[in-house]
Amino acid sequence: MQIKHLLYAVGCAVAALAAASAGAQGYPDKTVRIVVPQAPGGASDTLARIMGQALGEQWKQTVVIENRAGAGGNIGMEAVARAPADGYTLLMSYVGNQAINGALYRNLPFDPKRDFAPVATLATLPFVAVTRPDAGIATLVDLVAAAKRQKINYGSAGNGSVNHLLGEMFNAAAHVSMTHVPYRGAAPAIQDLMGGQIQVVFTSMPSVKGFIDNRSLVPLAVTSAKRAPGYDTIPTIAESGYPGFDVSPWFGLFAPAGTPPAVVNKINADVNALLATRAMIDKFAAQGAVPYATSPQAFGKVLDEDIEKWGKVVRDSGAVVE
């Protein structure tokens, strides 16, 4: 699939560049702001900074990354939804914000689908189950065995987050009942894991990459169908005894609804061209990410499918945030 995505990126870049150039002359001619609705250090922030730097160099304009965390991503999302639809304010989002929040939050002041224009996917990125070295759990088999004989608490970035829902999906697959402990973001969950208050966390690879590299946390398995680039010693959940388990969330850029299609197409073409470069492939691989290129129209279809899929997972979990 990686080769397919890269070949598609090249094709998209060539086709979209021709269409975009005529209607987006001069864009960008000032600073572009990419709003990340999460705190620094996580997957969205890391990928936004990698792509933002590359786009800034290509455009010869400043690209500013602005972290506006809070309310499960909704604060930053609302800011972008209400920004001028001119292409100079973009949202760095992922499946958790765009496909889950609409089902999770009862009274959103915006619509995650109606109020945003899909611009460009950047990458798919597996999440990973991690524990600490002194927990007596070295493999996913160990985790399941422990969960069947004692209470195991798993932490997440909050109720209804991808992290939370992954834990519930694994509970169902393994026929165990680990107890969910929600936090205000992945960082405090990881802190409590290291402090011994909980036994496992499901989180994005970039948020624990450093801890895995220095061996202060033990990776048990990644959630994708294939092993993560750069981390091929970490098994998948599927090959650890749960065939078919495959969750590899996408990350991508959105603009306020009403942004001119020519501008959307130009950004898409420029992003896809960068995704096909060896430099970008290597930088993403260092985070366990795989470049993922689509057209804006294909991205919209992916979003529609995931809104339906994850909405069902949210409803089945019973998670609701007032």
C-alpha positions as YAML, in Angstrom:
chain: A
units: angstrom
residues:
- id: 1
  name: MET
  ca: [0.00, 0.00, 0.00]
- id: 2
  name: GLN
  ca: [2.87, 2.39, 0.66]
- id: 3
  name: ILE
  ca: [4.09, 2.18, -2.97]
- id: 4
  name: LYS
  ca: [0.52, 2.64, -4.20]
- id: 5
  name: HIS
  ca: [0.11, 5.76, -2.09]
- id: 6
  name: LEU
  ca: [3.39, 7.22, -3.32]
- id: 7
  name: LEU
  ca: [2.59, 6.58, -6.99]
- id: 8
  name: TYR
  ca: [-0.82, 8.11, -6.45]
- id: 9
  name: ALA
  ca: [0.83, 11.13, -4.83]
- id: 10
  name: VAL
  ca: [2.89, 11.79, -7.93]
- id: 11
  name: GLY
  ca: [-0.15, 11.47, -10.21]
- id: 12
  name: CYS
  ca: [-2.27, 13.71, -7.99]
- id: 13
  name: ALA
  ca: [0.47, 16.32, -7.81]
- id: 14
  name: VAL
  ca: [0.88, 16.54, -11.60]
- id: 15
  name: ALA
  ca: [-2.84, 16.66, -12.37]
- id: 16
  name: ALA
  ca: [-3.84, 19.02, -9.58]
- id: 17
  name: LEU
  ca: [-0.93, 21.38, -10.12]
- id: 18
  name: ALA
  ca: [-2.07, 22.15, -13.65]
- id: 19
  name: ALA
  ca: [-5.65, 22.82, -12.52]
- id: 20
  name: ALA
  ca: [-4.61, 24.81, -9.49]
- id: 21
  name: SER
  ca: [-2.02, 27.07, -11.06]
- id: 22
  name: ALA
  ca: [-4.56, 28.98, -13.17]
- id: 23
  name: GLY
  ca: [-6.90, 29.84, -10.29]
- id: 24
  name: ALA
  ca: [-4.49, 30.30, -7.39]
- id: 25
  name: GLN
  ca: [-1.92, 32.67, -8.89]
- id: 26
  name: GLY
  ca: [0.09, 34.32, -6.15]
- id: 27
  name: TYR
  ca: [-0.98, 31.98, -3.36]
- id: 28
  name: PRO
  ca: [0.46, 32.19, -0.81]
- id: 29
  name: ASP
  ca: [1.65, 35.80, -0.68]
- id: 30
  name: LYS
  ca: [1.66, 36.09, 3.10]
- id: 31
  name: THR
  ca: [2.02, 33.96, 6.24]
- id: 32
  name: VAL
  ca: [0.00, 30.73, 6.38]
- id: 33
  name: ARG
  ca: [-1.20, 29.55, 9.79]
- id: 34
  name: ILE
  ca: [-1.71, 25.85, 10.56]
- id: 35
  name: VAL
  ca: [-3.78, 25.38, 13.70]
- id: 36
  name: VAL
  ca: [-3.11, 22.17, 15.64]
- id: 37
  name: PRO
  ca: [-5.97, 21.50, 18.07]
- id: 38
  name: GLN
  ca: [-3.73, 19.45, 20.36]
- id: 39
  name: ALA
  ca: [-0.79, 20.22, 22.64]
- id: 40
  name: PRO
  ca: [2.79, 20.14, 21.32]
- id: 41
  name: GLY
  ca: [4.53, 16.78, 21.09]
- id: 42
  name: GLY
  ca: [1.75, 14.56, 19.78]
- id: 43
  name: ALA
  ca: [1.25, 13.10, 16.33]
- id: 44
  name: SER
  ca: [-0.77, 16.01, 14.90]
- id: 45
  name: ASP
  ca: [1.75, 18.55, 16.10]
- id: 46
  name: THR
  ca: [4.77, 16.55, 14.91]
- id: 47
  name: LEU
  ca: [3.40, 15.94, 11.41]
- id: 48
  name: ALA
  ca: [2.21, 19.55, 11.11]
- id: 49
  name: ARG
  ca: [5.68, 20.86, 11.92]
- id: 50
  name: ILE
  ca: [7.37, 18.51, 9.44]
- id: 51
  name: MET
  ca: [4.99, 19.45, 6.63]
- id: 52
  name: GLY
  ca: [4.78, 23.12, 7.63]
- id: 53
  name: GLN
  ca: [8.53, 23.54, 7.38]
- id: 54
  name: ALA
  ca: [8.61, 21.85, 3.97]
- id: 55
  name: LEU
  ca: [5.71, 23.94, 2.63]
- id: 56
  name: GLY
  ca: [7.30, 27.12, 3.93]
- id: 57
  name: GLU
  ca: [10.50, 26.33, 2.06]
- id: 58
  name: GLN
  ca: [8.58, 25.49, -1.11]
- id: 59
  name: TRP
  ca: [6.31, 28.53, -0.95]
- id: 60
  name: LYS
  ca: [9.05, 30.89, 0.29]
- id: 61
  name: GLN
  ca: [6.58, 32.11, 2.88]
- id: 62
  name: THR
  ca: [6.35, 31.72, 6.65]
- id: 63
  name: VAL
  ca: [4.18, 28.84, 7.82]
- id: 64
  name: VAL
  ca: [3.28, 29.21, 11.51]
- id: 65
  name: ILE
  ca: [2.17, 26.25, 13.63]
- id: 66
  name: GLU
  ca: [-0.29, 27.35, 16.29]
- id: 67
  name: ASN
  ca: [-1.29, 24.94, 19.05]
- id: 68
  name: ARG
  ca: [-4.81, 25.59, 20.33]
- id: 69
  name: ALA
  ca: [-5.54, 22.60, 22.55]
- id: 70
  name: GLY
  ca: [-8.58, 21.91, 24.67]
- id: 71
  name: ALA
  ca: [-12.03, 20.34, 24.68]
- id: 72
  name: GLY
  ca: [-10.89, 17.29, 22.75]
- id: 73
  name: GLY
  ca: [-9.68, 19.41, 19.85]
- id: 74
  name: ASN
  ca: [-12.85, 21.46, 19.58]
- id: 75
  name: ILE
  ca: [-11.30, 24.80, 20.56]
- id: 76
  name: GLY
  ca: [-8.83, 24.77, 17.69]
- id: 77
  name: MET
  ca: [-11.40, 23.36, 15.28]
- id: 78
  name: GLU
  ca: [-13.89, 26.12, 16.07]
- id: 79
  name: ALA
  ca: [-11.21, 28.76, 15.54]
- id: 80
  name: VAL
  ca: [-10.52, 27.43, 12.04]
- id: 81
  name: ALA
  ca: [-14.21, 26.96, 11.20]
- id: 82
  name: ARG
  ca: [-14.76, 30.66, 11.90]
- id: 83
  name: ALA
  ca: [-11.59, 31.89, 10.16]
- id: 84
  name: PRO
  ca: [-11.66, 33.62, 6.76]
- id: 85
  name: ALA
  ca: [-12.04, 31.05, 3.96]
- id: 86
  name: ASP
  ca: [-8.99, 32.22, 2.02]
- id: 87
  name: GLY
  ca: [-6.48, 29.41, 2.49]
- id: 88
  name: TYR
  ca: [-4.34, 31.28, 5.00]
- id: 89
  name: THR
  ca: [-5.72, 29.44, 8.04]
- id: 90
  name: LEU
  ca: [-5.59, 25.65, 7.89]
- id: 91
  name: LEU
  ca: [-6.45, 22.93, 10.38]
- id: 92
  name: MET
  ca: [-4.13, 20.00, 11.07]
- id: 93
  name: SER
  ca: [-6.59, 17.33, 12.06]
- id: 94
  name: TYR
  ca: [-7.00, 13.58, 12.27]
- id: 95
  name: VAL
  ca: [-9.73, 10.98, 12.24]
- id: 96
  name: GLY
  ca: [-10.34, 11.45, 15.98]
- id: 97
  name: ASN
  ca: [-11.35, 15.09, 15.62]
- id: 98
  name: GLN
  ca: [-13.15, 15.05, 12.29]
- id: 99
  name: ALA
  ca: [-14.88, 11.65, 12.39]
- id: 100
  name: ILE
  ca: [-15.43, 11.05, 16.12]
- id: 101
  name: ASN
  ca: [-16.20, 14.40, 17.76]
- id: 102
  name: GLY
  ca: [-19.50, 14.84, 15.95]
- id: 103
  name: ALA
  ca: [-20.82, 11.64, 17.50]
- id: 104
  name: LEU
  ca: [-19.17, 12.17, 20.87]
- id: 105
  name: TYR
  ca: [-20.08, 15.77, 21.76]
- id: 106
  name: ARG
  ca: [-23.74, 16.69, 22.09]
- id: 107
  name: ASN
  ca: [-23.52, 20.45, 21.54]
- id: 108
  name: LEU
  ca: [-20.69, 21.31, 19.17]
- id: 109
  name: PRO
  ca: [-20.69, 24.95, 18.01]
- id: 110
  name: PHE
  ca: [-19.65, 23.78, 14.53]
- id: 111
  name: ASP
  ca: [-20.17, 20.80, 12.23]
- id: 112
  name: PRO
  ca: [-17.00, 18.72, 11.66]
- id: 113
  name: LYS
  ca: [-18.12, 17.92, 8.10]
- id: 114
  name: ARG
  ca: [-20.13, 20.93, 6.91]
- id: 115
  name: ASP
  ca: [-17.80, 23.64, 8.23]
- id: 116
  name: PHE
  ca: [-14.54, 22.32, 6.77]
- id: 117
  name: ALA
  ca: [-13.16, 21.66, 3.31]
- id: 118
  name: PRO
  ca: [-10.91, 18.58, 3.05]
- id: 119
  name: VAL
  ca: [-7.58, 19.71, 1.58]
- id: 120
  name: ALA
  ca: [-4.94, 16.98, 1.77]
- id: 121
  name: THR
  ca: [-4.19, 13.81, 3.67]
- id: 122
  name: LEU
  ca: [-0.63, 13.58, 4.99]
- id: 123
  name: ALA
  ca: [-0.10, 10.19, 6.56]
- id: 124
  name: THR
  ca: [-1.50, 7.16, 8.26]
- id: 125
  name: LEU
  ca: [-0.01, 6.47, 11.63]
- id: 126
  name: PRO
  ca: [-0.43, 3.42, 13.85]
- id: 127
  name: PHE
  ca: [-1.13, 3.76, 17.52]
- id: 128
  name: VAL
  ca: [0.79, 1.60, 19.96]
- id: 129
  name: ALA
  ca: [0.05, -0.11, 23.27]
- id: 130
  name: VAL
  ca: [2.79, 0.63, 25.80]
- id: 131
  name: THR
  ca: [3.52, -0.34, 29.38]
- id: 132
  name: ARG
  ca: [6.39, 0.30, 31.76]
- id: 133
  name: PRO
  ca: [9.36, -2.06, 32.24]
- id: 134
  name: ASP
  ca: [8.51, -3.00, 35.83]
- id: 135
  name: ALA
  ca: [4.85, -3.90, 35.14]
- id: 136
  name: GLY
  ca: [5.65, -7.57, 34.55]
- id: 137
  name: ILE
  ca: [4.10, -7.34, 31.08]
- id: 138
  name: ALA
  ca: [6.46, -7.90, 28.16]
- id: 139
  name: THR
  ca: [4.06, -8.90, 25.38]
- id: 140
  name: LEU
  ca: [0.43, -8.54, 24.38]
- id: 141
  name: VAL
  ca: [-0.08, -12.16, 25.48]
- id: 142
  name: ASP
  ca: [1.16, -11.14, 28.93]
- id: 143
  name: LEU
  ca: [-1.27, -8.21, 28.98]
- id: 144
  name: VAL
  ca: [-4.25, -10.41, 28.17]
- id: 145
  name: ALA
  ca: [-3.22, -12.98, 30.76]
- id: 146
  name: ALA
  ca: [-2.87, -10.27, 33.39]
- id: 147
  name: ALA
  ca: [-6.24, -8.75, 32.47]
- id: 148
  name: LYS
  ca: [-7.92, -12.14, 32.96]
- id: 149
  name: ARG
  ca: [-6.58, -12.60, 36.48]
- id: 150
  name: GLN
  ca: [-6.51, -9.06, 37.88]
- id: 151
  name: LYS
  ca: [-7.73, -5.51, 37.35]
- id: 152
  name: ILE
  ca: [-5.81, -3.72, 34.58]
- id: 153
  name: ASN
  ca: [-6.29, 0.00, 34.04]
- id: 154
  name: TYR
  ca: [-5.57, 1.57, 30.67]
- id: 155
  name: GLY
  ca: [-5.21, 5.30, 30.15]
- id: 156
  name: SER
  ca: [-6.38, 7.39, 27.24]
- id: 157
  name: ALA
  ca: [-6.37, 10.98, 26.01]
- id: 158
  name: GLY
  ca: [-10.01, 11.32, 27.08]
- id: 159
  name: ASN
  ca: [-13.49, 9.84, 26.77]
- id: 160
  name: GLY
  ca: [-14.29, 9.01, 23.16]
- id: 161
  name: SER
  ca: [-10.74, 9.61, 21.92]
- id: 162
  name: VAL
  ca: [-9.17, 7.18, 19.47]
- id: 163
  name: ASN
  ca: [-7.01, 6.04, 22.38]
- id: 164
  name: HIS
  ca: [-10.09, 5.22, 24.45]
- id: 165
  name: LEU
  ca: [-11.95, 3.49, 21.63]
- id: 166
  name: LEU
  ca: [-8.89, 1.43, 20.73]
- id: 167
  name: GLY
  ca: [-8.87, 0.08, 24.27]
- id: 168
  name: GLU
  ca: [-12.53, -0.86, 24.01]
- id: 169
  name: MET
  ca: [-11.97, -2.50, 20.62]
- id: 170
  name: PHE
  ca: [-9.13, -4.53, 22.10]
- id: 171
  name: ASN
  ca: [-11.24, -5.48, 25.12]
- id: 172
  name: ALA
  ca: [-13.82, -6.90, 22.72]
- id: 173
  name: ALA
  ca: [-11.24, -8.69, 20.55]
- id: 174
  name: ALA
  ca: [-9.42, -10.27, 23.50]
- id: 175
  name: HIS
  ca: [-12.53, -10.90, 25.64]
- id: 176
  name: VAL
  ca: [-11.11, -8.98, 28.58]
- id: 177
  name: SER
  ca: [-12.40, -6.05, 30.63]
- id: 178
  name: MET
  ca: [-9.58, -3.60, 31.17]
- id: 179
  name: THR
  ca: [-10.80, -0.48, 32.98]
- id: 180
  name: HIS
  ca: [-10.65, 2.81, 31.10]
- id: 181
  name: VAL
  ca: [-9.09, 5.79, 32.87]
- id: 182
  name: PRO
  ca: [-9.55, 9.03, 30.86]
- id: 183
  name: TYR
  ca: [-7.05, 11.90, 31.02]
- id: 184
  name: ARG
  ca: [-6.89, 15.39, 29.57]
- id: 185
  name: GLY
  ca: [-4.57, 14.39, 26.77]
- id: 186
  name: ALA
  ca: [-2.01, 11.68, 26.16]
- id: 187
  name: ALA
  ca: [0.83, 13.33, 28.10]
- id: 188
  name: PRO
  ca: [-0.75, 13.02, 31.59]
- id: 189
  name: ALA
  ca: [-1.80, 9.43, 30.81]
- id: 190
  name: ILE
  ca: [1.78, 8.57, 29.93]
- id: 191
  name: GLN
  ca: [3.00, 10.34, 33.07]
- id: 192
  name: ASP
  ca: [0.69, 8.23, 35.26]
- id: 193
  name: LEU
  ca: [1.73, 5.09, 33.39]
- id: 194
  name: MET
  ca: [5.36, 5.79, 34.22]
- id: 195
  name: GLY
  ca: [4.36, 6.60, 37.78]
- id: 196
  name: GLY
  ca: [2.62, 3.25, 38.23]
- id: 197
  name: GLN
  ca: [-0.97, 4.48, 38.55]
- id: 198
  name: ILE
  ca: [-2.08, 2.60, 35.41]
- id: 199
  name: GLN
  ca: [-0.70, -0.39, 33.54]
- id: 200
  name: VAL
  ca: [-1.07, 0.40, 29.83]
- id: 201
  name: VAL
  ca: [-1.75, 3.26, 27.42]
- id: 202
  name: PHE
  ca: [-2.91, 3.20, 23.80]
- id: 203
  name: THR
  ca: [-1.40, 6.25, 22.10]
- id: 204
  name: SER
  ca: [0.13, 7.58, 18.89]
- id: 205
  name: MET
  ca: [3.69, 6.57, 18.08]
- id: 206
  name: PRO
  ca: [5.18, 10.11, 18.11]
- id: 207
  name: SER
  ca: [3.87, 10.77, 21.64]
- id: 208
  name: VAL
  ca: [5.94, 7.87, 23.05]
- id: 209
  name: LYS
  ca: [8.71, 7.55, 20.46]
- id: 210
  name: GLY
  ca: [11.37, 8.97, 22.79]
- id: 211
  name: PHE
  ca: [10.29, 6.72, 25.68]
- id: 212
  name: ILE
  ca: [10.41, 3.66, 23.44]
- id: 213
  name: ASP
  ca: [13.80, 4.63, 22.05]
- id: 214
  name: ASN
  ca: [15.35, 5.07, 25.52]
- id: 215
  name: ARG
  ca: [13.55, 1.97, 26.82]
- id: 216
  name: SER
  ca: [11.68, 3.74, 29.59]
- id: 217
  name: LEU
  ca: [8.47, 2.32, 28.10]
- id: 218
  name: VAL
  ca: [7.84, -1.12, 26.60]
- id: 219
  name: PRO
  ca: [5.90, -1.29, 23.32]
- id: 220
  name: LEU
  ca: [3.55, -4.28, 23.24]
- id: 221
  name: ALA
  ca: [2.00, -3.99, 19.78]
- id: 222
  name: VAL
  ca: [1.02, -1.51, 17.09]
- id: 223
  name: THR
  ca: [-2.59, -1.21, 15.97]
- id: 224
  name: SER
  ca: [-2.03, -1.21, 12.19]
- id: 225
  name: ALA
  ca: [-2.20, -4.24, 9.90]
- id: 226
  name: LYS
  ca: [1.51, -3.91, 9.14]
- id: 227
  name: ARG
  ca: [4.44, -3.12, 11.39]
- id: 228
  name: ALA
  ca: [5.39, 0.55, 11.65]
- id: 229
  name: PRO
  ca: [8.27, 1.89, 9.53]
- id: 230
  name: GLY
  ca: [11.38, 2.21, 11.66]
- id: 231
  name: TYR
  ca: [9.84, 0.05, 14.39]
- id: 232
  name: ASP
  ca: [9.64, -3.33, 12.71]
- id: 233
  name: THR
  ca: [10.57, -5.18, 15.91]
- id: 234
  name: ILE
  ca: [7.20, -4.21, 17.41]
- id: 235
  name: PRO
  ca: [4.54, -6.77, 16.45]
- id: 236
  name: THR
  ca: [1.03, -5.86, 15.34]
- id: 237
  name: ILE
  ca: [-2.05, -6.69, 17.38]
- id: 238
  name: ALA
  ca: [-3.26, -8.78, 14.42]
- id: 239
  name: GLU
  ca: [-0.18, -11.01, 14.39]
- id: 240
  name: SER
  ca: [-0.25, -11.26, 18.19]
- id: 241
  name: GLY
  ca: [-3.36, -13.40, 18.01]
- id: 242
  name: TYR
  ca: [-6.15, -11.08, 16.85]
- id: 243
  name: PRO
  ca: [-6.43, -11.37, 13.04]
- id: 244
  name: GLY
  ca: [-8.17, -8.51, 11.30]
- id: 245
  name: PHE
  ca: [-7.36, -5.90, 13.94]
- id: 246
  name: ASP
  ca: [-6.33, -2.86, 11.94]
- id: 247
  name: VAL
  ca: [-6.57, 0.74, 13.12]
- id: 248
  name: SER
  ca: [-4.19, 3.20, 11.49]
- id: 249
  name: PRO
  ca: [-5.65, 6.71, 11.79]
- id: 250
  name: TRP
  ca: [-5.12, 9.27, 9.05]
- id: 251
  name: PHE
  ca: [-3.89, 12.82, 9.55]
- id: 252
  name: GLY
  ca: [-4.55, 15.67, 7.16]
- id: 253
  name: LEU
  ca: [-5.17, 19.33, 6.44]
- id: 254
  name: PHE
  ca: [-8.56, 21.05, 6.31]
- id: 255
  name: ALA
  ca: [-9.59, 24.61, 5.44]
- id: 256
  name: PRO
  ca: [-12.69, 26.57, 6.39]
- id: 257
  name: ALA
  ca: [-15.68, 25.68, 4.22]
- id: 258
  name: GLY
  ca: [-15.93, 28.01, 1.25]
- id: 259
  name: THR
  ca: [-12.20, 28.22, 0.60]
- id: 260
  name: PRO
  ca: [-11.75, 28.66, -3.18]
- id: 261
  name: PRO
  ca: [-11.31, 25.28, -4.89]
- id: 262
  name: ALA
  ca: [-8.29, 26.57, -6.80]
- id: 263
  name: VAL
  ca: [-6.51, 27.32, -3.52]
- id: 264
  name: VAL
  ca: [-7.50, 23.95, -2.07]
- id: 265
  name: ASN
  ca: [-6.21, 22.20, -5.20]
- id: 266
  name: LYS
  ca: [-2.91, 24.08, -5.11]
- id: 267
  name: ILE
  ca: [-2.24, 23.17, -1.49]
- id: 268
  name: ASN
  ca: [-3.19, 19.57, -2.25]
- id: 269
  name: ALA
  ca: [-0.84, 19.42, -5.22]
- id: 270
  name: ASP
  ca: [2.04, 20.94, -3.25]
- id: 271
  name: VAL
  ca: [1.50, 18.57, -0.31]
- id: 272
  name: ASN
  ca: [1.29, 15.51, -2.55]
- id: 273
  name: ALA
  ca: [4.48, 16.48, -4.37]
- id: 274
  name: LEU
  ca: [6.28, 16.72, -1.02]
- id: 275
  name: LEU
  ca: [4.87, 13.39, 0.16]
- id: 276
  name: ALA
  ca: [6.53, 11.70, -2.82]
- id: 277
  name: THR
  ca: [10.02, 12.97, -1.92]
- id: 278
  name: ARG
  ca: [12.57, 10.76, -0.21]
- id: 279
  name: ALA
  ca: [13.17, 13.42, 2.45]
- id: 280
  name: MET
  ca: [9.51, 13.45, 3.50]
- id: 281
  name: ILE
  ca: [9.22, 9.66, 3.38]
- id: 282
  name: ASP
  ca: [12.22, 9.35, 5.69]
- id: 283
  name: LYS
  ca: [11.03, 12.05, 8.10]
- id: 284
  name: PHE
  ca: [7.61, 10.43, 8.39]
- id: 285
  name: ALA
  ca: [9.14, 6.96, 8.79]
- id: 286
  name: ALA
  ca: [11.14, 8.24, 11.76]
- id: 287
  name: GLN
  ca: [7.76, 8.84, 13.43]
- id: 288
  name: GLY
  ca: [6.34, 5.47, 12.38]
- id: 289
  name: ALA
  ca: [4.15, 7.20, 9.77]
- id: 290
  name: VAL
  ca: [3.43, 6.26, 6.15]
- id: 291
  name: PRO
  ca: [2.78, 9.06, 3.60]
- id: 292
  name: TYR
  ca: [-0.82, 8.99, 2.41]
- id: 293
  name: ALA
  ca: [-1.87, 11.08, -0.61]
- id: 294
  name: THR
  ca: [-5.40, 11.71, -1.90]
- id: 295
  name: SER
  ca: [-7.26, 14.33, -3.89]
- id: 296
  name: PRO
  ca: [-9.57, 16.66, -1.92]
- id: 297
  name: GLN
  ca: [-12.55, 14.74, -3.33]
- id: 298
  name: ALA
  ca: [-11.16, 11.35, -2.29]
- id: 299
  name: PHE
  ca: [-10.33, 12.76, 1.14]
- id: 300
  name: GLY
  ca: [-13.96, 13.82, 1.50]
- id: 301
  name: LYS
  ca: [-15.13, 10.28, 0.74]
- id: 302
  name: VAL
  ca: [-12.69, 8.86, 3.30]
- id: 303
  name: LEU
  ca: [-14.09, 11.28, 5.88]
- id: 304
  name: ASP
  ca: [-17.68, 10.28, 5.10]
- id: 305
  name: GLU
  ca: [-16.85, 6.59, 5.54]
- id: 306
  name: ASP
  ca: [-15.03, 7.20, 8.81]
- id: 307
  name: ILE
  ca: [-17.79, 9.38, 10.24]
- id: 308
  name: GLU
  ca: [-20.13, 6.43, 9.77]
- id: 309
  name: LYS
  ca: [-17.64, 3.80, 11.02]
- id: 310
  name: TRP
  ca: [-16.38, 5.64, 14.10]
- id: 311
  name: GLY
  ca: [-19.81, 7.00, 14.93]
- id: 312
  name: LYS
  ca: [-20.98, 3.42, 15.42]
- id: 313
  name: VAL
  ca: [-17.96, 2.66, 17.62]
- id: 314
  name: VAL
  ca: [-18.73, 5.71, 19.77]
- id: 315
  name: ARG
  ca: [-22.39, 4.77, 20.10]
- id: 316
  name: ASP
  ca: [-21.52, 1.16, 20.96]
- id: 317
  name: SER
  ca: [-19.07, 2.34, 23.62]
- id: 318
  name: GLY
  ca: [-21.67, 4.58, 25.23]
- id: 319
  name: ALA
  ca: [-19.21, 7.49, 25.41]
- id: 320
  name: VAL
  ca: [-20.83, 10.92, 25.50]
- id: 321
  name: VAL
  ca: [-19.43, 14.35, 26.39]
- id: 322
  name: GLU
  ca: [-21.89, 17.10, 27.29]
...
